[in-house]
Amino acid sequence: MSSIYKCPCCGEKSFNPLTKAMTGTMKSKVKCCPKCGKRCVNGKGAAAFAALYYTVSFLFVIFVFFHGQDNYCWDTHEVPLVPALMLNMYLVPKIVNGFCFRMMETVRTDVYR
């Protein structure tokens, strides 16, 4: 896969959508740029999206857990629906991070120790 995203530190195209998706948000331990070696993360928009998406998905998991037995249609689908929602909580922010948000240099100081 060719590199199409620029590193915010050196300005060279060194990230493809897969590596950009795995860089993580601002709270993660970050990923190094393969060209310059500095650490990069997805920006504040990615962190805000992930927090909002996790919250909404978790509320839906709680709703399914408590009200799954009440509905005739959900009675048999409750058990596979909750793990699917939890997997969805992990995958969707990664996919969105790979294509949508700008990268920036990390602001964490503990990753350089």
C-alpha positions in Angstrom: 0.0 0.0 0.0 1.4 3.4 -0.9 1.9 6.2 1.6 -0.7 9.0 1.1 -0.7 10.8 4.4 2.1 13.3 5.4 3.9 13.1 8.7 3.2 16.2 10.7 6.8 16.4 11.9 8.9 15.9 8.7 6.2 16.6 6.0 7.0 13.4 4.0 4.3 11.0 2.9 5.0 8.1 5.2 1.6 6.8 6.4 -1.0 4.8 4.6 -4.6 4.4 5.9 -3.7 1.2 7.8 -0.7 2.7 9.6 -2.6 5.9 10.2 -5.5 4.0 11.7 -3.1 2.3 14.1 -1.4 5.5 15.3 -4.3 6.0 17.8 -5.7 9.1 19.5 -4.0 11.5 21.8 -4.3 9.2 24.8 -2.5 6.3 23.2 1.2 5.4 23.3 1.5 6.6 19.7 3.4 5.3 16.7 6.7 6.4 15.3 7.1 7.9 11.8 9.0 5.4 9.6 11.0 8.2 8.0 11.9 10.7 10.8 11.3 8.6 13.9 9.2 11.2 15.7 5.9 10.1 17.3 2.6 11.0 15.7 -1.0 10.7 16.7 -4.4 11.4 15.2 -5.6 14.8 16.3 -8.1 16.2 18.7 -11.0 15.5 16.3 -10.2 11.8 16.4 -10.2 11.8 20.2 -13.5 13.6 20.3 -15.1 11.3 17.8 -13.8 8.2 19.6 -15.1 9.4 23.0 -18.6 10.3 21.6 -18.8 7.0 19.6 -17.7 4.9 22.7 -20.3 6.7 24.8 -23.2 6.2 22.4 -22.2 2.6 21.7 -21.9 1.8 25.4 -25.3 3.3 26.1 -26.8 1.1 23.4 -25.1 -2.0 24.9 -26.6 -1.1 28.2 -30.0 -0.6 26.6 -29.8 -4.0 24.8 -28.7 -5.7 28.0 -31.7 -4.4 30.0 -34.4 -4.4 27.4 -33.4 -7.4 25.3 -35.7 -9.7 27.1 -38.7 -7.4 26.8 -38.8 -7.5 23.0 -39.8 -10.7 21.2 -37.5 -10.0 18.2 -34.5 -9.3 20.4 -35.0 -12.3 22.6 -32.9 -14.6 20.5 -30.5 -11.9 19.1 -29.4 -10.3 22.4 -26.4 -12.6 23.0 -24.7 -12.1 19.6 -25.7 -8.4 19.5 -23.7 -7.3 22.5 -20.3 -8.8 21.4 -21.0 -7.4 17.9 -21.6 -3.9 19.4 -18.4 -4.2 21.5 -16.4 -5.2 18.5 -18.0 -2.3 16.6 -16.8 0.1 19.4 -13.2 -1.0 18.6 -13.3 -1.1 14.8 -15.3 1.9 13.7 -13.1 4.6 15.3 -10.0 2.9 13.9 -11.5 2.9 10.4 -12.6 6.5 10.7 -9.2 7.5 12.0 -7.6 5.9 9.0 -9.4 8.1 6.6 -10.8 11.2 8.2 -8.8 13.1 10.8 -5.6 15.1 10.6 -2.4 13.8 12.2 -0.3 15.8 14.7 2.8 15.4 16.8 2.2 13.9 20.2 1.8 16.2 23.2 2.5 13.4 25.7 5.9 13.7 27.4 6.1 10.2 28.9 6.5 8.5 25.6 10.0 9.9 25.1 11.4 8.5 28.4 
